């Protein structure tokens, strides 16, 4: 189980992008990042920075949904230890 990555933030980003009907390239451009960074978020390799979290909120992601997702990922990571 230690190899399984937490994915609540990943899932929220993927859902937002899908809801907007955008490719990774278009969504990355829309929020001001690169497709490579977005791919890392969507594979749960990394998470958005504070600035990019703010951009996600600007494009319609709920603050509470983001908080919940980050908390779920942190709890899952803690369980892995």
N, C-alpha and C positions, 0 to 999 in steps of 0.2 A: 504493500500500500504506500510505502514511502516514495515510490516513483510517480504516483498519481498526483498531478498538479491540481491545485485548487482552481476553481473556474467560475465563481459567481460574477466577478468583474468581467472576465472574458465573455461569458454568456450574455451579460447585459450589453456589452459593446456590440457583439454580433447581432443581437436582437434589434438594437437601435439602428444599426446600419441596414439590416434587412427591412425594417419598418419604413425606412426612408427610400428603399429600393436602389441603393447605391452599391457599386463595386467597392472593393477595398481601396483601389486607387482614387476613385471619386470621393469616397468618404474621408480618406486621409487628407486629400486636398481641401475638402470642405471644412475640416476642423483645424487645418494648419499643421499637419505633421506629414511624415513620409509613409508610403505604403509599407516599407520595411518595419517601421516602428509599430504601425497598426497590426501587422502580421505577428509581431512579438506579443502584443497585447492579446490578440485573438488565439494565440497558442499558449497563453498563460506563462510565457517566458519572463515577461516583465509586466508592470502595471503602469497606468498613466501617472505622470507627475501632477503636482498641484495645478499647474497652469493648464495642462491638458484635461484634467478633471473639470476645471472651470469651463473649458470649451465644450465638453460633453454636456454640461448643464445648459450652456447657451443654446445647444442644438436640440434640447428637449428632454434630456435624461433627468429624471427626478433626483433631487438632492438626497431624499430619503432612500431611494433605490440604490444610489451609489454608496451611501453610508452602510446600508444593509449588506451590499455585495462585498465591500472591503472588510466588514466585520466577519462575514462568513468565511472569506478566504483566510483571514488572520486566524480564526478558530481552527480551520482545517489544517493550516500550517503548524499550529501549536500541537495538534493531535499527532502530527507526523514525528514530532521530536521525542 
